[in-house]
Amino acid sequence: MNFDLLVHEAWPAYEQHAHDGWVFRHAGGVTKRANSVLALGEPADLGGAIEAAEAFYRQRGQRCVFSLGLNATPGLDEELERRGYELVDPTVVMAGSPTAGPPAYQVRIEDRPWGGWLEAWWAVDGRYRSGFEDAERICTGVPAWYAAYEEDGVALAVGRAVPQGDPVNAPGTGVSGMSRGDTLGIYCMATLPQARRRGLARAVLRALVRHADTESAYLVTTAANLTAQALYRGEGLEIAGRYHYRVR
């Protein structure tokens, strides 16, 4: 699977600009994933393409960020390092056939995020002083399912699942065409601190997998988060890819 394209599709920037095989993505500065260059092609002028990306983000008041996975433009990582770009947020992609066991708790699943879902996710993953509306816009940019374990109407653990095909080419790269098999992208896994170590994240993950009736799934987590990796490994997912960012 081309995880670079799957992540691009499942976490869509609402502004995308194609440039010589690359995609400049912008979404209000909320998450590097939606505010970075997807650099998969081989531009005719590598230096010129980097400078075009820098100009794109400078015009929007953002630092220039590149997402670099297994399919990134050859030599780009080294060139960005030479130009002083910092390597940040090493991330692993975990994929496989997830456990089909029943969740230990009753989990609510909807086709749209509701207020309590958004508040719980943002309380854990909201690393920005503002941007709540931009985050909601990113989440709802593609069809997805939203799951939460609730107590007394309060969401304590949440997750998001995006049904996907294996993309052949991503929108904005100049080549159309999708779908070669099915998979499920798992995103926004978050549990409020006071509700951890109760198996709630596992219940949310299993509920989403059962709802989607899928035999294939993937998710991303930081390379340093060994606790999360152990949880996902126990649910049938193994490290299948990696990516990192280069930040100006």
C-alpha positions as CSV (number, residue, x, y, z in Angstrom):
1,M,0.0,0.0,0.0
2,N,1.1,3.6,-0.6
3,F,0.6,4.9,2.9
4,D,1.7,8.4,1.9
5,L,-1.3,8.7,-0.4
6,L,-3.7,7.0,2.0
7,V,-2.9,9.5,4.8
8,H,-3.1,12.3,2.3
9,E,-6.6,11.2,1.3
10,A,-7.9,10.4,4.8
11,W,-6.7,13.7,6.4
12,P,-7.4,16.2,3.6
13,A,-6.2,19.8,3.6
14,Y,-8.9,22.0,2.3
15,E,-6.5,24.0,0.2
16,Q,-4.2,22.0,-2.1
17,H,-2.0,23.3,-4.9
18,A,-0.3,21.0,-7.4
19,H,3.3,21.8,-8.4
20,D,5.3,19.6,-10.7
21,G,4.3,16.4,-9.1
22,W,4.1,17.7,-5.5
23,V,1.1,18.9,-3.5
24,F,1.3,22.0,-1.3
25,R,-1.3,21.5,1.5
26,H,-2.7,24.1,3.8
27,A,-5.5,24.0,6.4
28,G,-5.1,26.9,8.8
29,G,-1.9,25.6,10.3
30,V,-3.7,22.8,12.2
31,T,-1.6,19.6,12.1
32,K,1.6,19.2,10.0
33,R,-0.2,16.4,8.1
34,A,-2.6,18.9,6.5
35,N,0.0,21.7,6.3
36,S,2.9,20.2,4.5
37,V,4.3,19.4,1.1
38,L,3.4,15.9,-0.2
39,A,6.5,15.4,-2.3
40,L,6.2,12.2,-4.3
41,G,7.2,13.1,-7.8
42,E,10.5,14.1,-9.2
43,P,10.4,17.8,-10.2
44,A,12.4,19.0,-13.1
45,D,14.1,21.6,-10.9
46,L,14.3,20.3,-7.3
47,G,15.7,23.6,-5.9
48,G,13.0,25.6,-7.7
49,A,10.3,23.3,-6.4
50,I,11.5,23.8,-2.8
51,E,11.6,27.6,-3.3
52,A,8.0,27.5,-4.7
53,A,6.9,25.6,-1.6
54,E,8.6,28.1,0.7
55,A,6.8,30.9,-1.1
56,F,3.5,29.2,-0.9
57,Y,3.7,28.8,2.9
58,R,5.3,32.2,3.4
59,Q,2.3,33.8,1.7
60,R,0.1,32.1,4.3
61,G,2.2,33.0,7.3
62,Q,3.3,29.4,7.9
63,R,6.7,27.7,8.1
64,C,7.4,25.5,5.2
65,V,7.1,21.8,6.2
66,F,7.7,18.6,4.1
67,S,6.2,15.2,4.8
68,L,8.8,12.5,3.9
69,G,7.7,8.9,3.7
70,L,8.9,5.8,1.9
71,N,7.8,7.2,-1.5
72,A,9.3,10.7,-1.1
73,T,11.2,12.4,-3.9
74,P,14.7,10.8,-4.0
75,G,17.4,13.0,-2.6
76,L,14.9,15.5,-1.1
77,D,15.5,14.6,2.5
78,E,19.2,15.1,2.1
79,E,18.7,18.4,0.3
80,L,16.4,19.8,3.0
81,E,18.9,18.8,5.7
82,R,21.6,20.6,3.7
83,R,19.4,23.7,3.7
84,G,18.9,23.6,7.4
85,Y,15.5,22.0,7.7
86,E,15.0,20.2,11.1
87,L,13.8,16.6,11.2
88,V,10.8,16.3,13.5
89,D,8.0,13.9,14.6
90,P,9.3,10.5,13.4
91,T,6.1,8.5,12.8
92,V,5.3,4.9,12.2
93,V,2.5,3.4,10.1
94,M,1.0,0.2,11.6
95,A,-1.1,-2.0,9.4
96,G,-2.6,-5.5,9.1
97,S,-5.7,-7.6,9.7
98,P,-7.2,-6.2,12.9
99,T,-8.7,-8.3,15.7
100,A,-12.4,-8.9,15.1
101,G,-13.2,-9.5,18.8
102,P,-16.2,-7.7,20.3
103,P,-15.5,-4.5,22.2
104,A,-15.7,-4.7,26.0
105,Y,-17.9,-1.6,26.2
106,Q,-20.8,-0.2,24.3
107,V,-19.5,2.3,21.8
108,R,-21.5,5.0,20.0
109,I,-20.8,5.4,16.2
110,E,-22.1,8.2,14.0
111,D,-21.5,9.4,10.5
112,R,-20.6,12.9,11.7
113,P,-18.6,14.2,14.7
114,W,-20.9,15.6,17.4
115,G,-20.0,18.2,20.0
116,G,-18.9,15.8,22.7
117,W,-16.7,13.8,20.3
118,L,-14.9,16.9,19.1
119,E,-14.4,18.2,22.6
120,A,-12.9,14.9,23.8
121,W,-10.5,14.7,20.8
122,W,-9.5,18.3,21.0
123,A,-8.9,18.1,24.7
124,V,-6.3,15.4,24.0
125,D,-4.9,16.3,20.6
126,G,-5.6,20.1,20.5
127,R,-2.0,21.3,20.5
128,Y,-3.0,24.7,19.1
129,R,-4.4,27.8,20.9
130,S,-7.0,28.1,18.1
131,G,-8.0,26.0,15.1
132,F,-11.0,24.0,16.4
133,E,-13.0,24.9,13.4
134,D,-10.2,24.1,11.0
135,A,-9.7,20.7,12.7
136,E,-13.4,19.9,12.3
137,R,-13.2,20.9,8.6
138,I,-10.3,18.6,8.1
139,C,-12.1,15.7,9.8
140,T,-15.2,16.1,7.8
141,G,-13.5,16.6,4.5
142,V,-14.1,12.9,3.5
143,P,-16.7,10.4,4.6
144,A,-15.8,8.8,7.9
145,W,-17.2,7.2,11.0
146,Y,-16.8,8.7,14.5
147,A,-16.8,6.5,17.6
148,A,-16.9,7.3,21.3
149,Y,-17.3,5.5,24.6
150,E,-19.5,7.8,26.7
151,E,-20.4,7.9,30.4
152,D,-23.3,10.2,31.5
153,G,-23.3,11.7,28.1
154,V,-19.5,12.6,28.2
155,A,-17.2,11.1,25.6
156,L,-14.2,9.6,27.4
157,A,-12.5,7.8,24.4
158,V,-12.9,8.6,20.7
159,G,-11.7,7.5,17.3
160,R,-12.3,8.1,13.6
161,A,-12.3,5.6,10.7
162,V,-12.1,6.4,7.0
163,P,-13.1,3.7,4.5
164,Q,-10.5,3.8,1.7
165,G,-9.3,2.1,-1.4
166,D,-5.6,1.7,-2.0
167,P,-4.9,4.9,-4.0
168,V,-3.0,4.6,-7.3
169,N,-2.6,8.4,-7.4
170,A,-3.7,11.2,-5.1
171,P,-5.9,14.1,-6.1
172,G,-3.8,17.1,-7.1
173,T,-0.8,15.1,-8.4
174,G,-2.0,15.6,-11.9
175,V,-3.0,11.9,-12.4
176,S,-6.5,10.6,-11.5
177,G,-7.5,7.1,-10.5
178,M,-8.2,5.3,-7.2
179,S,-9.0,2.1,-5.8
180,R,-7.2,-1.2,-5.7
181,G,-8.6,-3.1,-2.7
182,D,-10.1,-1.8,0.5
183,T,-8.7,-0.7,3.8
184,L,-9.7,1.3,6.9
185,G,-7.7,4.3,8.0
186,I,-7.9,4.8,11.8
187,Y,-7.4,8.4,13.1
188,C,-8.1,10.6,16.1
189,M,-7.6,7.9,18.7
190,A,-7.8,9.8,22.0
191,T,-8.7,8.9,25.6
192,L,-9.1,11.5,28.3
193,P,-6.4,11.2,30.9
194,Q,-8.7,10.3,33.8
195,A,-10.2,7.4,31.8
196,R,-7.0,5.7,30.7
197,R,-5.9,2.1,31.5
198,R,-9.5,0.8,31.3
199,G,-9.4,-0.7,27.8
200,L,-11.5,2.1,26.3
201,A,-9.2,2.8,23.3
202,R,-9.2,-0.9,22.5
203,A,-13.0,-0.9,22.6
204,V,-13.3,2.1,20.3
205,L,-10.8,0.5,17.8
206,R,-12.7,-2.8,17.8
207,A,-16.0,-1.1,17.4
208,L,-14.8,0.8,14.4
209,V,-13.3,-2.3,12.8
210,R,-16.5,-4.3,13.3
211,H,-18.7,-1.4,12.0
212,A,-16.6,-1.2,8.8
213,D,-16.5,-5.0,8.4
214,T,-13.0,-4.7,7.1
215,E,-10.1,-7.2,7.0
216,S,-7.5,-4.5,6.5
217,A,-6.7,-1.4,8.5
218,Y,-3.8,1.0,9.2
219,L,-3.1,3.9,11.6
220,V,-0.3,6.2,12.4
221,T,1.3,7.0,15.7
222,T,4.6,8.7,16.8
223,A,7.6,6.5,16.9
224,A,8.2,7.4,20.5
225,N,4.7,6.2,21.6
226,L,5.6,2.6,22.5
227,T,2.5,2.2,24.7
228,A,0.2,2.9,21.8
229,Q,2.2,0.7,19.5
230,A,1.9,-2.2,22.0
231,L,-1.9,-1.7,22.1
232,Y,-2.2,-1.7,18.3
233,R,0.2,-4.7,18.0
234,G,-2.1,-6.6,20.3
235,E,-5.0,-5.8,17.9
236,G,-3.2,-7.4,14.9
237,L,-1.3,-4.4,13.5
238,E,2.4,-4.2,12.9
239,I,4.8,-1.5,11.7
240,A,4.6,-1.3,7.9
241,G,6.0,2.1,7.1
242,R,7.5,5.3,8.5
243,Y,7.6,9.0,7.7
244,H,8.9,12.2,9.3
245,Y,8.7,15.9,8.7
246,R,11.3,18.4,7.7
247,V,10.5,21.9,9.1
248,R,12.2,25.1,7.9
